[in-house]
Amino acid sequence: MNFDLTDEQKMLQEMVQQFIENECPATRLREIFDGEEGHDPSLWKGLVELGVAGLAIDEEYGGAGLEMLDLAVVAETIGHGALPGPFFNHALAAYAIQLAGSDAQKSTWLPKLASGDALGTVALSDAEGVWSPEAWSMAAGSTLSGSKPAVPFAAAADVIVVGVSGGGLALVMKDAAGMSFEAVDIADRTRRYATIRFDGTPCQALEAGADAARRVCDAGLVLLAADAFGGSQRCLEMSTEYAKTREQFGVIIGQFQALKHQLATMALHVEPNRGLYWYAAHAFDHQPEEAQRMAAVAKAHITDCAMQVARDAVEAHGGIGFTWECDLQIWFKRAMFNRAFLGTPSHHRARAAEMAGW
């Protein structure tokens, strides 16, 4: 039994990591983070050219036909680099259409999503903290009316997968009538989002039902966990490097025992989570009886750990760690997004406990 990634998955990670290092170094990352759009189309185009947009889309629609673990290792690498852009929402939208769409909907959208000719996003939460498909309340018919907060890259998307009452899903096309956007300036400026308001907006139902919606949310939990793991790794690396170079009282601070202990504790928070998100991604495709609970466990535990590691990293950087000039804030704020989006750790721990029969 192989307890490691395949050579192909390692190569995929290395390819994406090299792209991020070349095309989005710290200076470029800071420009996008501080800018108005929070998105550089050329970066997304570069990822598309690497095949990232269609990784989990079936080959018959122009994708690579790979699995959740392949998506997740890319999410880890993107989290490690805090790469701004729509990878997360695009992957979920493509998965939703592939899972729940009609043949006509798949033929229309999946080739465009795989090639990057179209961008997808998801509008799932009905209100702050309301992420569960069972709690969605927007009535669905041939049109939609109401609002959806927290929609990543909403205005840039060509197709939006909307969560509707009864745990259903619907498609809304770009420039559909009766749709407006209100940008929301959140802490994590690498993933901008908006509130969408619908007023008699035409839509198409995705007909696979509530099970499909739950599955889409679980896919999101795994990808957020992977992103959070990559980000926590980067926080540890930045803190370790700083400890090797920063001097205080004429001594490299990495020699101080208290800081050594703090860095060791951070490492103990980070490294065990690699296997947890790998297993959650593997279970998603191969162990249906475990998939939902493991997605909840991975999201809850890894995003919580990532938030703690980010806090510890700020402390390890001393006074500079709390400033806007320190790049560490970008990963700290990304950890905040990963922890909150699609439900908090306490919510998913309660779900996991219930599913385990506690």
C-alpha angles and dihedrals in degrees: 000000000000114000094181137070118275120255089253092054091048089050090050091052092047091049093052092043092052090050092052093047092050100040105030111035119164094277093054092042090054092050092054093042092053095039130095101248103041088209135089110198090202091061091051090047089054092052090048090054088054088057096249095129093063103032096122098028114108117262092240088067096047099269132119095250093225130149140254093269090059090052091046096053088053089049089052091052092047090049091050089056095036085227111191115229149081103286094119099048093039092053092050094048092050091047092049093052093045092049101040109017129107120247089261093050091048093048091048100046113020097066090049093047092047093051094043092242087122132034122216134200140173132235105196112143118081094195138347108311096002103119106135115105089225089062098049110119109179107121114234130209129121088318138032130222126182136050140287120200126200100035111161116230089348100164093048096051123105093199130024125201106212126198111226138183118298091033093286132144131224136185124233121187127222114272092016113164119267096022125125135172132218114192116227117207103217130177095256101068093177089075112038121194142183143199112251120208119201123199110179089325114176114244142172121226121235100218106205093095138216095328089063092051092052089049092052091051091049090052088054092051092055093048092048090050091051092048090049091051091052091048093049089051090054092049090053092048092049091049093048092049091048091051090055095053109029116094127204124178087357093302131105103250092225087076092066110103095217091057091046089055091047093052091047090052090050090052090051089053093050113039102053089057092069092074092043095059091040090055093046090052092046092048090050090068104024111027109045093173090060101031102090096044094045092050089054093046093048094048093047099045103036097045090047091050091046091054091051092047090050090052091048090048091055089052092047089056091055119206095348091057091071095053132097089233092065111089090213089084089071092062092041091056092044088055088054091055093047091050095051106033115096091007140323125273092255090055093051094043088056090050092048091049091050092049090049089054096243 
